[in-house]
Each structure stands twice: as structure tokens, then as C-alpha cells.
């Protein structure tokens, strides 16, 4: 391949690749970004608007997919404060060791996740997560819907933000008072989360959280697949089968094995967990190499395929619920 960018890289979204090394981080995406212990996290909005409270958050691929793709990168000891979402939130661990905690004060339950593990967190549940490993960690995240709504923060998050000069408005955007920004006269502050709002949320013990987790060494080969590929259905008809609005399947490819399918008629995103693959477009003409940490958004009306240049693992996210979405790339 020549040194110039391929048609796959130059083509307008949603048929695009986002390189891990070219991810554009936002370090002040949320109200807790100055709180000690949370002030080193990096937030990425890869597909869709995400839930960032900073209007300057960079969106890599804005085209609607029916779901949002994001990422969180945090050094050891860095914490994401307790919050809840209006839509389902799924995390797949790319790097690091992570502790996920439930409850208003992070004391209801917890689970530990490592690379290749996945957790699907339901709506209306306070959750937070912390990198408890020794190296920088990265989480690949999927949020349901084109508009994933806003974040509901635990009350203490508002108190800490006030100490560090951040104000969250009722329209979901941040004002940096410490930097001299003035809140608009026609938009009030976001009310501190009330006891009634907290009482309406779901509680989850450690045992409850574990039912939302799939481990990297579990449920292998439950889906029919040809020799050379191992398919792990994660979100979809099985095993985490509650409605998400998208499916997630992990594909483990042996070196030199290829997969392909016709146009699926649905949005699809591939995240390369490990190894390298050669991604092809229509008729195999457009090709580009994707490596660990890269994200590829594939056009719904375009054929697609992948050749494993080494042993590789791909996480495939597809719009819609059901087996057709989950098995699309195995046709």
C-alpha cells in the first residue's frame, strides 16, 4: 500500500477508521474532572455525541448509528465518580484492571474486570469505575441510542465540583467559573440530585453486578462459526439478552483467516482488541490495516471483510437486537 491514505480513511463517515494513537481526548468532559482522584481521566467520543458535558468535546464520527461508541483512558488510581445513565452502558476492557462500583457512595457492590471482560450496566443505577491496576487502562464503551441523554450524578459530586469552580447547568453543559466563565442568564444550574431521585434508582450488590459481567474465558464458541474463527456472543440473543438496541460479538481470528459478508443493511463498528487485520470494502478494492485499539465504522450499504494478519480479536457492535445482527459478519 502506498504512503497516501486509502479510500477507507478518506471516505466520509460513517465509513471511517479512528486510530487509537489519533484519539482526541477531553480532560474536562464532566463535572468531576477537577476532583482529586478523577482529574487525570481522558474521555473519548468516537461515534455519536456521547454524554460529555463539555460542548468542546471532539466527536470523531458524528453520523448516527443507533448507538454511541466512546472510550475512557485512566492512569492507575484514577476514578470516574458515581453516576447513572438514561440508556444502557456497556464496557469492554481493552487494557488495565478495573473496579466497577454500584450505589450512591460506591458501597453497594463491586466487581473487578480485566482485558477481554465485558460489563453491561442497566439504566437508573449509580455506577462508577476506577483503574486499580498498575498501568494505564482503556475502556471501550457502547451507549444505547443516537441520543444517550444526560448523566445523573451522585449528590456529593456536585459538592466537590463547587469547591473546584465547576457549575453544571440544567441543559447538561458545564461552566468553568474558575476560568472566569459566566453562566447564561436564561439557563439555571442543574439541581443537586434529590433523595427522591436516589430512592427511585436500582440497587445492585456484588452478586447482582456479577450477573452483568462476561469474563474473557467464558462462553466460548456458543455461536456456529467456521474453522479459524471463534465467536463469543456477548450482547444480543444470548447470553446478556435484555434489550440494548445493539449487539456485541467478539470474534477471535487465527492468522491468515478471513471473514466477509455482503452489505448488512445495519450500522456496524469493529474495535480491534488485539492483533492486526486487513479491512476491505466493496469488492475487496479498498483495504487498510487496523491494529489493536483502532475503531472502524463500516457503511451499512457496503460489503466488508477482514483478513487476520496475525492472531487477532475483533469486537463487533451492530445496530438492532436479535440474532441477525449478532451473526452478520459470519455469513
KENUMI-155911 format. One line per field, with one value per residue (C-alpha): residue in one letter; x, y, z. Coordinates in pm, whole numbers, plus 50000, padded with zeros to 5 digits. Example, Ala and Ser with C-alpha at 12.3 -4.5 7.8 and 13.67 -1.06 7.14 Angstrom:
# KENUMI-155911
residuo <- c(A; S)
east <- c(51230; 51367)
north <- c(49550; 49894)
up <- c(50780; 50714)
//
This chain:
# KENUMI-155911
residuo <- c(X; X; X; X; X; X; X; X; X; X; X; X; X; X; X; X; X; X; X; X; X; X; X; X; X; X; X; X; X; X; X; X; X; X; X; X; X; X; X; X; X; X; X; X; X; X; X; X; X; X; X; X; X; X; X; X; X; X; X; X; X; X; X; X; X; X; X; X; X; X; X; X; X; X; X; X; X; X; X; X; X; X; X; X; X; X; X; X; X; X; X; X; X; X; X; X; X; X; X; X; X; X; X; X; X; X; X; X; X; X; X; X; X; X; X; X; X; X; X; X; X; X; X; X; X; X; X; X; X; X; X; X; X; X; X; X; X; X; X; X; X; X; X; X; X; X; X; X; X; X; X; X; X; X; X; X; X; X; X; X; X; X; X; X; X; X; X; X; X; X; X; X; X; X; X; X; X; X; X; X; X; X; X; X; X; X; X; X; X; X; X; X; X; X; X; X; X; X; X; X; X; X; X; X; X; X; X; X; X; X; X; X; X; X; X; X; X; X; X; X; X; X; X; X; X; X; X; X; X; X; X; X; X; X; X; X; X; X; X; X; X; X; X; X; X; X; X; X; X; X; X; X; X; X; X; X; X; X; X; X; X; X; X; X; X; X; X; X; X; X; X; X; X; X; X; X; X; X; X; X; X; X; X; X; X; X; X; X; X; X; X; X; X; X; X; X; X; X; X; X; X; X; X; X; X; X; X; X; X; X; X; X; X; X; X; X; X; X; X; X; X; X; X; X; X; X; X; X; X; X; X)
east <- c(50000; 50124; 50204; 49893; 49572; 49345; 48993; 48869; 49045; 48945; 48584; 48324; 48179; 48023; 48273; 48586; 48870; 48974; 49329; 49400; 49706; 49498; 49215; 49144; 49087; 48881; 49021; 48740; 48437; 48242; 48161; 48405; 48713; 48885; 48805; 49129; 49147; 48935; 49138; 49356; 49089; 49060; 48722; 48678; 48370; 48433; 48088; 47793; 47760; 47810; 47721; 48003; 47907; 48176; 48049; 48407; 48433; 48563; 48336; 48532; 48234; 47911; 47696; 47408; 47449; 47167; 47427; 47724; 48085; 48321; 48630; 48784; 49157; 49275; 49606; 49631; 49420; 49204; 48832; 48514; 48259; 47922; 47659; 47360; 47253; 46922; 47034; 47224; 47603; 47842; 48216; 48467; 48813; 49090; 49370; 49410; 49239; 48918; 48688; 48322; 48121; 47746; 47543; 47531; 47853; 48009; 47942; 47654; 47861; 48173; 48332; 48685; 48731; 49040; 49121; 48857; 48592; 48263; 48003; 47654; 47524; 47148; 46978; 46892; 47178; 47454; 47788; 48149; 48477; 48840; 49165; 49303; 49587; 49950; 49936; 49724; 49389; 49145; 48776; 48584; 48228; 47890; 47586; 47238; 47052; 47157; 47086; 47208; 47065; 47235; 47426; 47266; 47540; 47551; 47491; 47844; 47980; 47802; 47953; 48308; 48261; 48160; 48485; 48681; 48490; 48271; 47898; 47666; 47368; 47020; 47075; 47364; 47657; 47947; 48053; 48411; 48371; 48736; 48835; 48610; 48319; 47979; 47665; 47400; 47117; 46848; 46975; 46973; 47203; 47137; 46963; 47159; 47029; 46746; 46670; 46358; 46568; 46810; 46530; 46392; 46720; 46801; 47038; 47287; 47500; 47828; 47631; 47391; 47678; 47840; 47529; 47603; 47960; 48104; 48459; 48714; 48744; 48371; 48104; 48344; 48214; 47844; 47781; 47831; 48146; 48382; 48727; 48969; 48729; 48586; 48273; 48169; 47823; 47818; 47519; 47224; 47010; 47246; 47390; 47314; 46978; 46792; 46717; 47013; 46933; 47262; 47451; 47813; 48006; 48372; 48549; 48884; 49060; 49356; 49638; 49559; 49188; 48942; 48579; 48340; 47977; 47758; 47615; 47425; 47186; 47266; 47536; 47841; 48155; 48465; 48706; 49040; 49115; 49440; 49648; 49625; 49366; 49339; 48995; 48838; 48546; 48335; 48478; 48792; 48928; 48961; 49196; 49354; 49544; 49387; 49574; 49495; 49290; 49166; 48792; 48635; 48286; 48155; 47895; 47562; 47530; 47883; 48027; 48305; 48566; 48875; 49193; 49385; 49749; 49820; 49606; 49352; 49043; 48767; 48474; 48181; 47896; 47586; 47267; 46945; 46855; 46840; 47037; 47063; 47251; 47472; 47569; 47602; 47976; 47973; 47769)
north <- c(50000; 50348; 50604; 50802; 50740; 50474; 50545; 50385; 50652; 50940; 50838; 51044; 50897; 50662; 50453; 50555; 50442; 50608; 50518; 50462; 50686; 50964; 50968; 51322; 51326; 51564; 51602; 51823; 51640; 51612; 51788; 51573; 51640; 51855; 51634; 51483; 51122; 51196; 51476; 51260; 51078; 51114; 51088; 50998; 51035; 50806; 50755; 50980; 51271; 51073; 51222; 51471; 51789; 51991; 52144; 52139; 51759; 51636; 51386; 51166; 51026; 51221; 51010; 50840; 50464; 50389; 50360; 50561; 50447; 50606; 50537; 50613; 50614; 50647; 50607; 50387; 50513; 50736; 50728; 50802; 50928; 50767; 50845; 50697; 50692; 50707; 50434; 50109; 50139; 49858; 49849; 49611; 49618; 49682; 49748; 49751; 49619; 49797; 49805; 49884; 50001; 50047; 50270; 50636; 50612; 50321; 50082; 49865; 49624; 49584; 49364; 49351; 49335; 49262; 49269; 49089; 49114; 49294; 49450; 49571; 49828; 49886; 50222; 50402; 50256; 50454; 50323; 50435; 50280; 50301; 50181; 49956; 49814; 49920; 50056; 50297; 50139; 50186; 50100; 50064; 50183; 50147; 50357; 50286; 50515; 50804; 51039; 50876; 51152; 51307; 51189; 51187; 51245; 51137; 51440; 51455; 51509; 51847; 51947; 51867; 52039; 52359; 52351; 52340; 52604; 52395; 52451; 52211; 52375; 52229; 52187; 51948; 52178; 52283; 52634; 52686; 52952; 52923; 53024; 53329; 53190; 53336; 53119; 53233; 53436; 53220; 52879; 52777; 52537; 52165; 52085; 51869; 51511; 51471; 51191; 51106; 51065; 50842; 50631; 50568; 50415; 50045; 49896; 49627; 49409; 49249; 48936; 49141; 49312; 48977; 48875; 49170; 49053; 48819; 48702; 48666; 48290; 48219; 48121; 48047; 47913; 47931; 48056; 47841; 47955; 47808; 47680; 47965; 48189; 48162; 48364; 48481; 48638; 48893; 49125; 49007; 48696; 48538; 48545; 48903; 48906; 49206; 49478; 49702; 49836; 49686; 49358; 49288; 48985; 48904; 48734; 48563; 48505; 48279; 48427; 48426; 48358; 48592; 48680; 48860; 48940; 49129; 49464; 49407; 49699; 49795; 50007; 49816; 49910; 49697; 49753; 49572; 49429; 49261; 49176; 49327; 49288; 49397; 49555; 49553; 49745; 49683; 49407; 49397; 49702; 49931; 49789; 49928; 49776; 49817; 49745; 49699; 49990; 50106; 50154; 50106; 50226; 50032; 50167; 49988; 49970; 49844; 49494; 49442; 49185; 49127; 48923; 48842; 48945; 48784; 48613; 48886; 48968; 49197; 49332; 49384; 49618; 49617; 49817; 49641; 49347; 48982; 48700; 48852; 49150; 48929; 48690; 48937; 48906; 48527; 48491)
up <- c(50000; 49918; 50185; 50095; 50289; 50145; 50027; 50350; 50556; 50331; 50278; 50469; 50786; 50880; 50675; 50860; 51084; 51410; 51509; 51877; 51852; 51696; 51952; 52069; 52441; 52651; 53002; 53128; 52990; 53315; 53639; 53839; 53626; 53890; 54185; 54321; 54207; 53899; 53745; 53518; 53321; 52944; 52774; 52406; 52188; 51891; 51734; 51817; 52059; 52378; 52715; 52757; 52941; 52765; 52438; 52309; 52329; 51991; 51813; 51572; 51377; 51411; 51177; 51367; 51414; 51658; 51934; 52063; 52090; 52339; 52541; 52878; 52945; 53303; 53488; 53797; 54086; 53867; 53945; 53749; 54002; 54080; 53818; 53633; 53267; 53080; 52838; 52880; 52913; 52812; 52882; 52723; 52883; 52633; 52882; 53257; 53567; 53663; 53964; 53898; 54199; 54248; 54476; 54574; 54777; 54580; 54869; 54742; 54533; 54320; 54055; 53910; 53531; 53322; 52947; 52742; 53017; 52950; 53175; 53075; 53322; 53323; 53330; 53653; 53855; 54023; 53900; 53899; 53791; 53891; 53738; 54011; 53801; 53774; 53417; 53216; 53133; 52845; 52833; 52506; 52572; 52398; 52490; 52361; 52122; 51900; 52189; 52511; 52728; 53028; 53331; 53677; 53934; 54296; 54522; 54660; 54307; 54294; 54628; 54515; 54179; 54356; 54553; 54227; 54032; 53803; 53757; 53574; 53406; 53376; 52999; 53073; 52990; 53210; 53308; 53430; 53696; 53795; 53442; 53452; 53251; 53333; 53338; 53088; 53237; 53078; 53196; 53560; 53743; 53746; 54076; 54317; 54294; 54544; 54792; 54587; 54271; 54457; 54604; 54254; 54134; 54127; 54384; 54292; 54517; 54410; 54323; 54111; 53927; 53851; 53656; 53425; 53355; 53092; 53154; 52875; 52933; 52948; 52696; 52413; 52081; 52157; 51805; 51496; 51320; 51060; 51150; 51207; 51396; 51746; 51808; 52154; 52157; 52436; 52392; 52184; 52172; 52424; 52682; 52800; 52631; 52771; 52520; 52436; 52088; 51967; 51974; 52065; 51941; 51996; 51703; 51759; 51428; 51354; 51145; 50769; 50828; 50661; 50726; 50497; 50437; 50199; 50297; 50620; 50592; 50950; 51112; 51229; 51420; 51471; 51758; 51733; 52076; 51976; 51671; 51323; 51048; 50686; 50642; 50295; 50148; 49837; 49615; 49830; 49649; 49949; 50210; 50520; 50812; 51155; 51475; 51844; 51977; 51636; 51570; 51225; 51133; 50833; 50595; 50625; 50243; 50179; 50181; 50429; 50517; 50729; 50688; 51005; 50961; 51298; 51555; 51622; 51824; 51698; 51897; 51656; 51751; 51530; 51545; 51639; 51861; 51761; 51601; 51253; 51394; 51612; 51334; 51049; 50985; 50985; 50665)
//
